[in-house]
Amino acid sequence: MITKKAEYAINILAELAGRDKDRFYSSREVAAVHATPSNLVPQLVSALQKGGLIQSARGPSGGIRLLVDPGDISLRQVIELFDGPVGLTRCLTQPDYCAKSSYCPLHRIWSRTQEKMLSELEHATIKDLAEAYNRHSPGEKLEKE
């Protein structure tokens, strides 16, 4: 399962992707655009920085900014930074979990489905998401799921 932390991190990156790459922005301000809980912001920023995706700076003119071209950051990369390997079931992410995987017909279905899902997540980038958000007018809110 993809966690809310990964989703919040993706939205922070998408928000940064739509902003001037040479400026630092308040992490709380950036996170607030997508209603990220303020208590999670330091954890998210720390993980994104350790993952080499953003740079942070302290002080009055500090904040966060993207370090990597948003077209080079896949959704899969961000999800795996927070959640580890993406998998539909444990039999796909933990090879020793099930002894029947080599002949199980359900395993083959899960495997094909996962391959398609991972391909989608690999091809979808932060740039794509930022562009999708930017297609909406500034006053227009995106519908919540």
VENLIN-V687664 format. One record per residue. N is the residue number from 1. RES is the residue in three letters. PSI is psi as a letter, one per 30 degrees, with the letter a starting at -180 (999 if undefined). OMEGA is omega in whole degrees, 0 to 359 (none if undefined). D_FIRST is the distance of its C-alpha to the first C-alpha in Angstrom with 1 decimal. Layout:
N:RES:PSI:OMEGA:D_FIRST  N:RES:PSI:OMEGA:D_FIRST
This chain:
1:MET:k:178:0.0  2:ILE:k:185:3.8  3:THR:l:175:6.2  4:LYS:e:178:9.6  5:LYS:e:179:11.4  6:ALA:e:179:10.3  7:GLU:e:178:11.2  8:TYR:e:180:14.4  9:ALA:e:178:15.2  10:ILE:e:180:15.1  11:ASN:e:176:17.4  12:ILE:e:179:19.7  13:LEU:e:179:20.2  14:ALA:e:178:20.8  15:GLU:e:178:23.3  16:LEU:e:181:25.0  17:ALA:f:180:25.3  18:GLY:g:183:27.4  19:ARG:l:178:29.7  20:ASP:k:185:32.6  21:LYS:f:184:31.5  22:ASP:f:181:34.6  23:ARG:l:171:34.0  24:PHE:k:180:32.0  25:TYR:k:177:30.3  26:SER:k:182:29.5  27:SER:e:180:25.9  28:ARG:e:178:25.9  29:GLU:e:180:27.5  30:VAL:e:182:25.1  31:ALA:e:183:22.1  32:ALA:f:181:23.9  33:VAL:e:181:24.0  34:HIS:g:175:20.4  35:ALA:h:176:20.8  36:THR:k:179:18.9  37:PRO:k:186:19.8  38:SER:f:180:22.7  39:ASN:f:179:21.8  40:LEU:f:187:18.7  41:VAL:e:180:20.8  42:PRO:e:179:22.5  43:GLN:e:181:19.3  44:LEU:e:180:17.9  45:VAL:e:180:21.3  46:SER:e:180:21.8  47:ALA:e:179:18.7  48:LEU:e:178:19.5  49:GLN:e:178:23.1  50:LYS:e:178:22.4  51:GLY:f:177:20.4  52:GLY:g:184:23.6  53:LEU:f:179:22.4  54:ILE:l:174:24.4  55:GLN:k:176:27.7  56:SER:l:178:28.6  57:ALA:k:179:32.2  58:ARG:l:174:33.6  59:GLY:l:185:36.6  60:PRO:e:179:37.9  61:SER:g:181:37.2  62:GLY:a:181:33.9  63:GLY:b:180:30.3  64:ILE:l:174:27.7  65:ARG:l:179:27.8  66:LEU:k:174:26.1  67:LEU:f:188:27.3  68:VAL:k:175:25.9  69:ASP:k:183:26.6  70:PRO:f:176:23.8  71:GLY:f:180:24.3  72:ASP:g:180:23.4  73:ILE:j:179:20.0  74:SER:l:176:17.2  75:LEU:e:178:13.9  76:ARG:e:180:12.4  77:GLN:e:182:14.7  78:VAL:e:179:13.7  79:ILE:e:182:9.9  80:GLU:f:175:11.0  81:LEU:e:182:13.5  82:PHE:e:190:11.3  83:ASP:f:185:8.3  84:GLY:a:183:10.2  85:PRO:k:179:9.9  86:VAL:k:180:7.4  87:GLY:k:178:7.4  88:LEU:e:181:7.2  89:THR:l:179:9.0  90:ARG:f:181:10.7  91:CYS:f:178:13.8  92:LEU:f:183:12.8  93:THR:f:179:11.8  94:GLN:j:187:14.4  95:PRO:e:182:17.6  96:ASP:g:184:19.5  97:TYR:e:184:17.1  98:CYS:k:181:19.0  99:ALA:f:184:22.6  100:LYS:f:189:22.6  101:SER:f:183:20.3  102:SER:f:180:23.5  103:TYR:g:183:24.8  104:CYS:k:179:22.1  105:PRO:e:178:22.1  106:LEU:e:178:18.6  107:HIS:e:180:17.4  108:ARG:e:178:19.2  109:ILE:e:179:17.6  110:TRP:e:183:14.0  111:SER:e:179:15.4  112:ARG:e:180:17.1  113:THR:e:180:14.3  114:GLN:e:179:12.0  115:GLU:e:179:15.2  116:LYS:e:180:15.6  117:MET:e:181:12.2  118:LEU:e:177:12.7  119:SER:e:178:16.2  120:GLU:e:181:15.4  121:LEU:e:179:13.3  122:GLU:e:182:16.2  123:HIS:f:178:18.9  124:ALA:k:183:17.7  125:THR:l:175:19.2  126:ILE:e:178:19.7  127:LYS:e:179:23.2  128:ASP:e:182:22.1  129:LEU:e:179:20.0  130:ALA:e:179:23.0  131:GLU:e:178:25.4  132:ALA:e:177:23.6  133:TYR:e:183:23.7  134:ASN:f:178:27.3  135:ARG:f:178:28.4  136:HIS:k:180:28.3  137:SER:l:185:31.4  138:PRO:e:181:31.3  139:GLY:f:184:32.0  140:GLU:k:178:29.5  141:LYS:k:174:26.2  142:LEU:k:179:23.2  143:GLU:k:176:22.0  144:LYS:l:180:19.0  145:GLU:999:none:16.4
